[in-house]
Amino acid sequence: MKLLILDAGHCLSLALAREASRRADTELVIEQGMGVDAQELGAIAPHAVIIPPLAEPHTMPPADVKAYADAVDACMEACKAHGVALVWCVSDQLYEEGFEIPIDEHVVPAPRDESLRRLVATGNRIRAEYHRHLIVRLGPLFALDGSHAWLGDIIDSLVAGQSVRAAEDVICCPTSADSVAMALIGMLAQQGCGAEAWGAYHLAGIEPVSAFTFTSMVRTQLVTHLEGRGEAVALGEVTALNHHHDAKLRRVLNCRRVLDVFGVHQKPWRLEVGRMLDAWCLTRDQSPPEQGLEQGESA
């Protein structure tokens, strides 16, 4: 199975590369940018194209969101021309105002923000014009490296002694980029074996939590890991932000369909954070200590 991955530096693209390297049945071609035309796609001849998501489209400049949506539109046209499956990963931020109950796949986002509406229009076009698609809605991705990695940025800031601010009144499902990569390759492998289960799927963590609580737990686990290594590092603090003073905003995705159709189980984010911190410590062992962060010194 040959897969074409766009946006090479994205944390999900890097996770896909790691997952593919562990498998004998998957070949990746990774494009640096977001652009791929019909001629190039025909030359590569992949079984599917995977487009990573914008992590926080709600906060991005409208021109950047439009350029991204235009690139997805063009990619869909190229996929349609060659009969190549399209996998588009989408941020849960498209559900701008959230829901009190977990959000099912059939609920199409209806945001008020113009940039988010542009992304929804692209999704509507894909559903209407090309059936060989998977629109995969994700919770906030976290990883150690790559763009939009979140966890890596949190760790870097805390170790540098910087304060990290995170929303306390937005409930979401943090999602490991590694677990998403494993799920996507598994889903496409089943599609290649005749599953023909196209459409929209939700793929997110199983433990709803605020960004503040997630970040605080990362800090707690980081302290435990550093103390276990005999390091005394004065970590930065975590500060709560509140944007919705009347009630908490809930963006919790119901991921039952991806389990029923593909057998994909969601991984608890706490276990994934712990595993990634173990990997971060191994990398730290292989790197020379930075000035001001040697054992016993504070950041």
N, C-alpha and C positions, 0 to 999 in steps of 0.2 A: 504494500500500500504506500503510494507516494503522496505526500502532503505538501502543499505550498503554504508557508506561513508568512504573513506580512508583518511589517514593523519589527525588525530583528531585535531591537533593544528593549522591547516591552518585557515585563516580568513574566507574562504568560508565554511569550515566544521562547524565552530562555528555559522555562519549565518544560515546554514541549520538546525542546532540544534534549534536555536531560532524560526525559521519559523515553524518547525515541532511541536514545543511545543504549538503553537497557533492553531494547526489543530487537529481534531479528526480522520482524515482519513489517517494519515501518521505516520509510526513507523520507527525510525532510529536505525540502529546498526552501531556504529562508531569504526573503527579500528585505533589503535595508529599509525601504520606505513603504508607503501605502499604495503606490501605483502599480497596476498590472493591466496591460491591454490584451485584447483578444489574440493578437499575434504572439505575444510573449507566452501567454497561457497555453496556446496551441503547441509551442515549442517545448515547454516544460512537461505538458501532458500529465498533470497530477490527477489523483482521484478526487481530491477536495482541496479547497482553499479555506484557510482559517484566518479570520480577522480578529485581532485582540480588541478589547473594549477601550473606550475613553474612561478613565477611572473616575473623574469628577467633572462630567460635562456641564453641570450646573454652575460651576465656578470658572469655566474657561471662556476666553474671548469668543463672541459669536462667530467671528470670521474663521477661527480654528475649528469650531464645531461644524460649520458649513463645509469647510474644505474636507474634513473627515467624512461627512455624509456624502459629499460628491464622489469621493474616492470609493466608498462602499457601493454607491450606485453604479459606477463604472465597472467595478469588479463583478457585480451581479450580471451586467450586460455581457462581460467576457465569459463568465461561467455559463450563462445561458447559451451563448454561441457555440460552446464546445461540449455542453452537457456535463460540466464539472460541478460536483456538489459544492455548495457554499455554506460555510459555518460562520455566522456572525455573532460574536459575543457582545453583550450589551449590559451596561451598568444598571443596577436597580434604581439609580437616581431618576430614571425616566418616570418612575412612580413618585412624582414630585411631592404629593401630599400624603402618601402612604395610605394604609388601611388599618382598621382595628383588628382584622383577622388576617391570617396568612393569605397571600395573594396567589390565586391560581393562574395557570398559563393562559386560559382563555380571556383573562382580563387584559385588554390592550391599554397601555398607558395613555393618559389624556392630560398631559401637563399644560400649565398656563404659559410657562417660559417659552419664548419663541425658538430658542436654540434647541431645547428638548423636543419641541414639536417637529423640528426639522428631522431629527433622528427617528421619531415615530413615523413620519411620512416615508422615510426610507424603508422602515420595517413593513409598513403597509404595502409599499410597492413590491417588495420581495415576496410577500405572501400572495399577492395578486398575480404576479407575472412569472414566478419561477418556483415550481413545487419542490425541486431538489434542494431544499434549504433546511438548515437547523438554525433557528434564532435562539441563542442560549443566554438567558438573563442571569446575571451573577450578582452576588453580594460583593461588598468591598474586598478586592483581592489583596492578599498579603504574601510577601516573599522577602528573601534577603537581598536580592539583587535585581537589577533591571529598572526601567522606568515604571512609575506608579507602584513601586514595591511596598510602600507603606511600612511594613515591619522593619525593613532595613533602615528607613529614615528615622523611625522611632528610636531604634537602638543607637544609631549614630548620634542623635541629639542627646539622648540620656547619658551616654558615655562621655560626651563632651561637656556635660554639666548644664546643658540648656534645658529650659522649661519647655514642656510639650503640652500644647493646648488641644483639647478634644471635646466634642459635643457630648453632653450628658443627657440631652433630651431627644436624641435621635436613636431609635432602636433598629439595629440592622443585623445581618448575619455575616460576619467576617468569613472569608472563603480563601482557603489555601490555593495559590496558583498551581502548586504541584498536584493537588488532588483534582483540580479542574483539567489539567493536562492529561492526567491518567484517564479521567472520565471521557474526555473528548476523543482520545485515540480509541478507547474501548467502544464508544458509541459508533464511530466511523467504521471500525472493524466489523461490527454487527450489521451496519448498513451495507457494507461490501459483501456480506454473506446473504443478502436478500431480505433484511428486516423491513426495508422501505417504510420506516417510521419517521417521516419527515414532519417538520412543524416546529412549534415553540416549546422550549423546556426551561424549567427553572433549576439552577444548579448552585446551591449555596450551603453554607454551614448549617448545622443543626441546632445551634445554641444562640438564640437572639440575645443581643447585648448592646449596650451603648458603646460608642467609640471611646468614651471616657473610661468605662469599666475595662474594655479590651486593653487600652493603653496602660491602665494601672496594673492589670494582671501581667502584661509584658514586663513592666518595671519590676514587679515582685519576683517573677521567674528569673529575670536578669540578675537581680541581687543574689538569688539562690545559686545561680550558676557561677557567678563571680566569686562568691564566698567559698563555694566548693573548690575553686581553683586556688584559694588562698590570696585572692586579690581584694584590696580595699579601694574601691572607686566611688567617689562622691557623685552619685547619679543626679541628674536633673529631676525636677519635680513634675508632676502631672497636674494640670490646671483644668478645671471643668468650665466648659462654655455652655450657655443656654441661649438657644435661638427661638424656641417655641415655649413661651412662658405660660400659656394656658393649659397645654397638654403635651405629652410626649408624642413625637411623630414616629410611627412604626413602619418600617420597610422590611417585612418578613416574607420571604418567598416560600410558597408551598412547593416542595420538591418531590411530591409523591409520584408524579407522572414519570420522572426519569428513573425512579426505582421500579415502577410497574412495567415499563416498556423495556428498559435496558439493564435492569438489575444493579443500577449505580447507587451505592450507599454513600451518604454524606459523612465526612470525617469531622469529628469534634475539633473546633479551632484550638482548644487548649492543648490537645495532644500534638497538633501540627506546630503550634508555637514552640512547645517543648523540644520537638524534634529539630526544628530550625535553629533554636538556640544551641542545641548540641553541635550542630554543624558549624554555627558561628564560632563556638569555642575552639573547634578543631582548626578553623581558619586562623583564629587568633594565635593559636600555638605555633602556626607556621609563619607568622608575620613578626617582624621585630617590633618591640614596644615603642609606641609613640612618645615623644617628649611630653612629660607632664602626666603620663598615664602609666608609669611603671608601678610595680607592686608597692602598695602603701601610699601612693600619691593620689591626690584628688584632681578631678578634671577641672 
